[in-house]
Amino acid sequence: MKTIPTLSMALAALFAIADAGAAVLTFDGLQGQYGNGRALASSMRLADNALSYTENGFVLTLYGPNAPGNGVHIGDSGRSRSFNWHDAIENGDGAYVMLTAADGGLFDMSSLYYSSTGDLLVNAAGYDLLTLSGSGTLPVSYLGVSSIMFSSTGHTSNLLDTIVANYTPRGPVAVPEPGTLTLVGLGLAGFAARRRKRRH
């Protein structure tokens, strides 16, 4: 017996497409040390003391405002395949990381693995400042934010990995008008009726 498409199936497919913006940032392409005179991966850019890494429509930028020498630096031996940095040491006091969508639009972040030798501070507009210690999974989700800032206290070593975020493209989402959906429903109903007639 063949399955006949229904209006509910068509709507389910429509909403599945609309929710297709989920992305996981694995950092699997980061397997060394970058910046501060070292070569950059193809997904990275260095401008003054801002080192940016792009993956799956999202950008993490490390800012080292007081960095000496050639600028900012990420990556440590034994911590490959993650976005990791020091506050101070290579990057200067007050180093911090910003997570943004590549086009500057709003996004949700539902999960993140972190590790810090001190306190990792997480700051997103509209949410309370979060202080995390040790390592683990972020205990909250952020919805509709334009950026999330990660910083730390003192001379600490910090790591971010496996970020799960949902990116919403700029501009209105194309949703069929009610009249269009009605026509689709009537068309499917007529198609089903014709198939039933042919069988009798």
C-alpha positions in Angstrom: 0.0 0.0 0.0 1.4 3.4 -1.1 1.5 6.3 1.4 -0.4 9.4 0.2 1.2 12.8 1.2 -1.0 14.8 3.6 -1.1 18.4 4.6 0.3 17.6 8.0 3.2 15.8 6.4 3.9 18.8 4.1 3.8 21.2 7.1 6.2 18.9 9.1 8.6 19.0 6.2 8.3 22.8 6.0 9.2 23.2 9.8 12.0 20.7 9.5 13.6 22.9 6.8 13.1 26.0 9.0 14.9 24.3 11.9 17.9 23.2 9.8 20.2 25.9 11.1 21.6 23.8 14.0 25.4 23.5 13.9 28.0 21.8 16.0 31.5 23.4 16.3 33.9 20.6 16.9 37.2 22.4 16.3 38.6 19.3 14.8 40.6 21.4 12.3 42.6 23.0 15.1 45.5 20.6 15.8 48.4 22.9 16.7 49.3 26.4 17.8 48.2 29.5 15.9 49.0 33.2 16.0 51.8 35.0 17.7 54.1 34.3 14.7 52.8 30.8 14.0 51.0 29.8 10.8 47.2 30.1 10.7 44.6 27.5 9.5 42.6 28.3 6.4 39.6 29.1 8.6 41.5 31.7 10.7 42.2 35.4 10.3 44.6 37.7 12.2 44.0 41.4 12.4 46.0 43.4 15.0 45.4 41.6 18.3 42.2 39.8 17.1 42.5 36.2 16.0 39.3 34.8 14.4 38.3 31.2 13.7 35.2 30.4 11.6 33.3 27.1 11.5 29.8 26.2 10.4 28.6 29.8 10.1 30.0 30.9 13.5 33.0 32.9 14.5 35.1 32.8 17.6 37.5 35.8 18.0 40.2 35.9 20.6 41.1 39.5 21.6 44.4 40.1 23.5 44.3 43.8 24.2 47.7 43.9 26.0 49.4 41.2 24.0 53.1 41.7 23.5 55.2 40.8 20.5 53.4 39.5 17.4 49.9 39.3 18.9 47.4 36.7 20.2 47.9 33.0 20.3 45.7 29.9 20.7 46.6 26.2 21.0 48.6 24.1 23.4 50.2 20.7 23.1 47.9 18.0 24.4 44.8 20.2 23.9 44.3 19.9 20.1 40.9 19.9 18.4 39.6 22.5 20.8 39.6 26.4 21.0 42.0 27.0 23.9 43.8 30.1 25.1 45.6 31.7 28.0 44.5 34.8 29.8 47.8 36.7 30.1 51.1 34.9 29.1 50.9 35.1 25.3 47.7 37.1 25.1 48.2 39.8 27.8 46.0 40.5 30.8 42.3 40.8 30.0 42.2 38.5 27.0 38.7 37.4 26.0 36.8 35.4 23.3 33.6 36.5 21.5 31.2 34.0 19.8 29.1 35.5 17.0 27.1 34.3 14.0 29.1 34.9 10.8 26.6 37.4 9.4 26.2 39.2 12.7 22.6 38.0 13.2 21.0 36.4 16.3 21.5 32.9 17.4 20.8 30.3 20.1 23.4 28.3 22.0 22.2 25.1 23.6 25.3 23.4 24.7 29.1 23.9 25.2 31.9 22.0 26.9 34.3 24.2 28.8 37.5 23.8 31.0 39.4 26.5 32.9 42.2 26.4 35.5 40.5 29.4 37.2 37.0 31.0 36.8 35.6 31.2 33.3 33.1 34.1 32.9 30.3 33.8 30.4 28.4 37.0 29.5 25.5 37.4 27.0 23.2 40.4 26.6 20.0 39.9 28.6 21.4 37.2 30.8 23.2 37.2 34.1 26.9 36.9 34.2 27.8 33.2 34.7 30.9 32.1 36.5 32.2 28.5 35.8 35.0 26.6 37.4 36.8 23.4 36.5 35.3 21.6 33.5 31.9 20.5 32.3 28.9 21.3 30.2 27.4 24.8 30.2 24.3 24.6 32.6 22.1 27.1 30.7 21.0 27.8 27.1 21.1 31.2 25.5 18.3 32.2 23.1 18.3 35.1 20.6 21.7 36.6 21.4 24.0 38.6 19.1 27.2 37.5 20.9 28.5 35.6 23.9 31.7 36.7 25.6 34.1 34.3 27.4 36.7 35.7 29.8 38.6 34.6 32.9 40.1 35.8 36.1 43.8 35.9 36.6 46.4 34.0 34.6 44.3 31.0 33.5 44.2 28.4 30.8 40.8 28.1 29.1 39.2 25.7 26.7 35.9 25.6 24.6 34.7 22.6 22.7 31.6 21.0 21.1 29.5 24.2 20.8 25.9 23.4 19.7 24.3 26.6 18.3 21.2 27.4 16.1 21.8 30.1 13.6 18.9 32.1 12.2 19.6 33.8 8.8 18.9 37.5 8.5 15.7 38.6 6.9 12.2 37.1 7.1 11.7 33.4 6.8 9.6 32.5 3.8 6.3 31.0 5.2 3.5 30.1 2.8 0.4 32.3 3.1 -2.8 30.7 4.5 -4.4 30.7 1.1 -1.4 28.8 -0.4 -1.6 26.2 2.4 -5.4 25.8 1.7 -4.8 25.2 -2.0 -2.1 22.7 -1.2 -4.5 20.8 1.2 -7.3 20.8 -1.4 -4.9 19.6 -4.1 -3.7 16.7 -2.0 -7.3 15.8 -1.0 -8.3 15.8 -4.7 -5.3 13.7 -5.6 -6.2 11.2 -2.9 -9.9 11.1 -4.1 -8.8 10.4 -7.7 -6.6 7.5 -6.6 -9.5 6.0 -4.7 -11.8 6.2 -7.7 -9.3 4.5 -10.0 -9.0 1.5 -7.6 -12.9 0.9 -7.7 
